[in-house]
Amino acid sequence: MNSFRLRLALLVGSITAALLLAAGLLAWQITIRFNLDRLDRELRNLGAANLDRVVGDEHWRRVESALRFVSGADRPPGYALWVENYGRTIYRSPHWPEKISPASLPKPGPYEGGLTFSTLPPPPRPGESLSPRNPPLPRREPIFLDASADGHAWRLAVMGTPYTTLVLAADSDDFNASLVRLRHVFLTALPGALLLVGGGAWFLAGRAMRPVRAFSQAAERVTARGLDQRIVTPANDREFQRLVTVFNEMMDRLETSFHQATRFSADASHELKTPLALLQAELEHGLASAPPGSAQQQTCSSLLEEVHRLTAIVEKLLLLSLADAGRLELHLESVDAAPILANVIEDCAALAPHLKVESPVTLPQALVRADIVLLEQALQNLGGNAIKYNRDGGRIRFEIAVEQNRVAISIGNTGPGISAADRVHLFERFHRGDRARRRQPGAGVGLGLSLSREILRAHGGDLTLAPSPDDWTLFIVTLPFASAPPA
């Protein structure tokens, strides 16, 4: 999981989902407790209204008939009664659950109001109406509990007076069924809610990553020609203001250092050209005036060869510094790349008669917008490398193809090949590859490939190293195709 946005979205979504589940569980418990309290309160009110005095079994039959009417005549009885008076059962509902025995149930709680038995009024006579002389009987606190019998769940309320004990049972199947329906609704809606939470977390993570995307886009625009790129300091995101300020200050220092290095490279290369030209002229004069075959002639010849090498290095450094600064001047015109490649092929055949140079019999017309001098210099660098890093009796192959909107030139050669470690750094300046390639006669200082790629990129093309066998090296030059006729 390499995406920070995905990890952030999963973290936010997980926390939100956990809170949602916790809130749902809490709401579930509150709903159960609320509905259970409502049922208990209903049982308490039904029983309390009939415990104010001692009554007979006919009264309790009327109570059960009323409860049956409330439950509905087309439904099974929703309530059941068990009444004891002075320790004797005076009424029991016909449908009372057989497995529930009132004798096994706990007794009602203490008397309401803190009364004790010694303060109780004398028991009224059965059927005697209430009067100031006979106030309502004190009631005991009800006890509520659950029980199961005969495939039904019952909610029991045990209550009473000093003389009567009432066990009122309510069938809680409907109550439990409503809770099950509520649970099913919650579980059905939960996946949709989690999807919404996940989508919201992904959206919020994307909003939170906006400053990071701004950093990425600014960093992508940072090139040798785009070191002036800066990020606008956000006015509302205080957490990122310091980071943006540090990034912009770093870019200021980087731009200043880069321009100083570029100016130094350009100035040094420019200043070296004059003394090297003078040194070359003096050595040529000394070589011309030296006796043939003398030590002076051999010394001047060797020194002149090194001066030529230094001059080529200085010219490459100057071109690279101009390319880095974006000041590489190109004299573009519509030209045919085939004759330029033909010159490179001819030079390679002349410089390396010991190698087999392969090329198409007829080069197709390949129109490009290019600077002829710089383009040929880039191709000559590649041809020179194909000669330098070849083996005895090896071969060099040139190919050119015109595709839909580009011209592709491939230059391959046999030789020791390029290791996987060197492929990564091949186009870096002054990189010379492994020891086997550095030991090749006439090996350069590692600027030719870098300069060739900069020239081709300045033309809108590119230079790449193609995958190839270990004993074969293949470079691909691509240039945009030009439809205009050559100059």
N, C-alpha and C positions, 0 to 999 in steps of 0.2 A: 504494500500500500504506500506508493511513493507520492501520492497527491496530498499536499497539505490541505487544500480545500476540502478534499474528501474526508480526511481525518477530522478536520474542524467540523464539517457537517455531521459526521457520524457522532462526534462528541456532543455537539449541541442537540442533535436528534435523540441520542441515547438519554441524555439528562432530561430533556423535555418529555420523552416517552416514559421514563421512570417516574417523573412527577405526575404525568397523566395517569399512569397505572396506580400510583399511590393515592392520588385524589379520587380515582374511581373506587378503589378499595375502601377508602374512608367514607365516601358517599354511600357505598353499599352497606357498610356497617351502620351508618347513621340512619339509612332508610329502614333497615331491619329493626333497629332499636326504636325508631319513631313509630313504625307500624305496630310493633309489639306493645309498646306503651299505650298506643291507642286501643288495642284489643284488651289489654289489662284494665284500662280505664273503663271500657265498656262493660266488662264483666263485673267490675267493682260497683258501678252504678246500678246494674241490673240486680245484683245481690243486695246492695245496701237498701234499696227501696222496699225490700220485702223482709227485712230483719228488724224493723222497729218494734215489733211485738211478736208474741208467740202465736202462731197460726196452725191450723190443721192441714191434713193432706189435701183437702179440697182446694184450699188456696194454692197449693203448689201445682195441682193439676191445671188450674186456670193460668198460672204463670207459664207452665210449659206450653199450653195451647197458644198463649200470646206469643211466646218465642217461636213456636212453629209457624204462626202466621207471619211473623217478621221475616223468617228465613225463606218462606215461600212454600206453598202447598205442593208444588211440582218438583221439589227438591228433597233430598234426604234431610232428616232433622239436623240442624246445625248446632243445637245445644242439648245438653243432658244435665239432669239434676239428681242429686243425692242429698237428702235432708235427714238429719238426726235431731231428735228433741228429747232432752233429758237422757241422752245416751241410747235412745231407741230409734231405729230407722222408721220414719213415718212416711217417707216417699222416696221412690226410686224410679227414674225414667225407664220405660220399657226397653229402650235401645241403649241403656247404659253399657259401656264396654265391660265385658266380663273379666278381662285381665286386670282391670284397675279396681283395687279394693280400697275404699276410704280408710280402712283400718291401718293400711300401710302408709298412708299419707301423713305429712306433718300436721300438727295442730296449728290453728290460727295464731297470729302474733299477739302481743300484749294489747290491752284495751286502749282505745283511742282516748286521748286527753289525760293519760296517766292514771286512770281509775284503778282501784283494787277491789277485790271481791267483798271486802268488808264495807265498802261504801256503796255497793250496788243496791238499788231499790228492790223491794220484794217482787217476786215474779207476778206478772198479771195473769189473770184467768184467761184461758183460751177464748178468743172471740171478743174480748173486752176492748172497746175502742179507746183511743188515746184521749187523754184529758190532762188538765193540770195536775190531777192527782196521780195519773199514770203517765209520766213523760216517756219519750222514746227510750228503748233499751240501749245501753251502751254497746258499741260494736268493737270487735277485735280487729286488729290490723290483718288484712288478707295476705295470704301466702300464694305466690304464683309459681307454677312449675309446668314442665312439659312431660308428656307421656305418649306412648304409642301402643295401640291395641287394635286388633281386628283389621289391620291394614290401613288404619287411619292415624293421623297425628292429632293430638288433643292438647289444648291449653287449659290448664286447671287453675281455678281460683278457690282456695280454701278460706272461708270466712265464717263469722258467727257472732253470737251473743253469749251471755253467761248460760243460756239454756238451750240454744239452737246452734247446730253446726251445719253449714251449707257448703257443699262442693258443687260448683258450677263449672261445667266442661264445655268448651267451644271447639268444634271441629275446625282445625287450622289447615286443612288441605287446600282450601281456596286461598288462604293467606300465603301458604308456601308456593302454590301455583303462580300467584301473582309475582312473587319474588323470583321464581324461576323464569317467568316471561321477561321480567326486568333485566335479569342477568343475561338472557339470550340477546335482548336488544343491545345491551352494552357490549357483549362480545362480538356481535355482528357489526356494530359501528366502530369497534376498536381498530380493525385493519385500515379502514378509510381514514380514521383520525391519525393513525401512525404514518400513513402515506402523506397526509397533509403536513404533519410535523416534519417528515423527512424533506418534503419539497420546500417548506419554509426554512428549514435549517440550511439546505443547499443554497437557497436564494440569499439568506443572511450571510452565509460564508462567502458567497460571491461578492456581496456588498462590502464585507470586511476586507476582502482581498484586493479591492480597487487600488489602494495605494501601492500594493506590491506589484500589481500589473503595470502601474505607471513607472515604477522602478525598472521593471523588466523591459518595457518599451523604450525607456530612455537609455538603458544599457545596450539594447540592440542597435540603437541609432549611433552609438559611440564608435566611430571609426577614425581613421587618420584624417578624414575630411569632416568629421562630425563631432569633434571634441568640444564644440561650443554648446552641446545639448545640455539643458538644465531642466529640473523638475520644479514646477510651480509649488511653492509652499502652501499646503492646505490651510485654510483659515479656520476650519471647524474641527479638524482632527489634531488635537494637541499632542496625542501620543505619537504622531508621525512627523510633527513639525521639526523636532530635533534631528530625526533620522534624515529628513529631506535636506536640512541645513548642512549636516555633515557630508552627505553625498555630493551636494553642489560644491562645497568647499574642496572636497577631494578632487572633483572634476576640474576646478580652477587650478589646483596644484599640478594635476596631470597634464592639462593643456599647456601650462607655462613650461613644464619640464620638457614636454614633447617638442614644442616650438624651439626651445633652446637647443635640444639635441639635433633637431632637423637643421637649424641654422648652422650649428657647428659642423655637421656632416657636409652640408652644401659649401660652406665657406672653406673648410679644410680641403675638400676635393677641388674647389676652384683655385685655391692658392697653390696647391701642389702641381697643377697643370703647367704653370710657367716654369718652375725649376726643373721639372721632368723634361719639358721640351728643350730647355737649354742643355740639360745633361745629355739628352739624346743627340742633339746637334754636335756637341763636343765629342761624344763617343763615335759618331759617324765620321767626323773629321779625323779623329785619331785612327779609326779603322782604315780610312782611305789612305792616310799617310804612312801607315805602318808597313814594314817590309813583309812581303808575302811569306807565310809560314813561320813568322817570328812569334815569340811569346807575347809581344805587345799586341799583335793582331788577334791572338787567341783570347787575351784578356779583354780587349775592347769588344770582341764579338760576344763573349759571355756576359759582360756588363750591359751591352746594348740589348741583349735578349731579356735580361731582368728588368731593364727600364721599360721595354715594351710591355712586359707583364704588369709592372706597376702602373703604367699608363692605362692599361685595360681595366685594372681594378679601380683606379680613380674614376674613370668614366662610368663604370657600373655604379659606384657609390654615389656619384653625382646624379645619375638617372634615378636611383632608388630614393635619394633624398627629395628630388623633385616630385616623384610619385607619392611619397608620404605626405608632402605638403600640398598635394593636389595641384601642382603647378607644372606637371609634365605636359609640354606643348605637343599636340598632335596636329600634323598637317594632313587632315583626312581628305581622301578622294576615293572615288569608286575605282577599284583596281581588280585585276584578275589575280587570285592567289596562286594559280597554277604556274605561271612563269617564275614567280618568286620561289616556289617550292622546287621548280626545275633547277634554278641556280644553286640551291642548297644541295640537291642531289648530285649535281655536277661537281661541286666543291668537295663533297664527301668522297666521291669516286676518285678524285684527283689526290686528295690527302691520304686516303687509305686504300692503296692498290692491293694490299694484302687481305682486304675484306671484300665480301660479296655484297654489293649494293643492289637491292631489289626495289623496283618501282613500276608503276603501271606503264604500259607501252604508250598509252595516250592519256594525258591528264585532262579531265573534264574542266570546262570553264567554271570557275568558282568566284563569283563577284562578291567583294566585301568592301566596306568603308574602312580604310586603314591608312596609316602612315607607312609608306613603302619601306623607308629606312629602318624604322623601329620594328616593323613586322618581320623583315628579313633578319634583323639582329636576333630576335627571339627564336626564329627557326634555326638560325646558324648556331645558337647556343645549344639547342637540342641535338642538332646534327653533330656538333663537336663532342657533346657528352656521349653520343652513341659510338663515336670513334674511340674516345678515351677509355671508356669502361666496357670494352669488348674483349673478346679472347682472340688468340691467333687463329686465323682461318674462319673467323665468325662471319656473321652477316648483319646487314642493316636493311630494314624494310620500311619504305615510305608508301603511304596510301592517302588518298584524298577522296572525299565523298560529299556530295551536295544533298542535303536533306530538305525538309519542308521550309524551315526558316533559318537554317544555319549551315555553315561549312565546317566539316570535321576533317582534321589532318592528323594522322597517326604516324608516329615514328617509333619503331621497335628495334631492339638490338639484342643479340646474344651476349652473354657475359656472366659474371658472378651473381647477378640478381641483387635485389634489395630486400633486406631482412624486414620482418614485421615491425621491429622496434624502430628501424630507420624510416619506414614509410610515414610514421606519425610526424616526424620532424624534417621530412625531406625538403620542404619548401622554406624552411627557416634559413635565415642568413648565416653564412659561415658554417653551416652544417655540412660535413663532408662524408657522412656515412661511416660504414665499418672499416676496419683496417684493410681488408682486401681491396676495397675500392680506393682507399687513400694511397695504396701502393701503386696504383696504375700510373704509367708514365704520363707526365703532363697534366696530372690532376690539378684542378683549380683550387680556389679558396672557399668555394661554397656560395657564390653569389649568382651564378648563371641561371639556375632554376628559379630562384626568387625574382630576379630581374625579368625573366621571360614571363612569369605569371603576372607580374605587375603591369608589363606592357600589354599583355593580352586582356587583362581586366580593364585597363584604361580604354581598350577598344570595345568594351562590352562583351568580351568573350571570357575564356578561362583556360587553364592548363591543369589537367588531372593525370594522376598515375592510375592506369587501369589494372585490374587484377590479371595476373599472368603467372605462368609456371616459374619455378625457381631459377631456371637458366634463361629466362626471357624477361626483358624490361620494355614496357610499352607506355608511351606518353600520348595523350589525346589533346589536341588543340581544337578548340571550338571558337568560331567567330560568327556573328550575326550575318545573315545573307543580305546582300544589297541587290535590289532589282534594277538600279540604274546602270547604264552601259559604262565600261571603264573609260577613264580619261585617256 
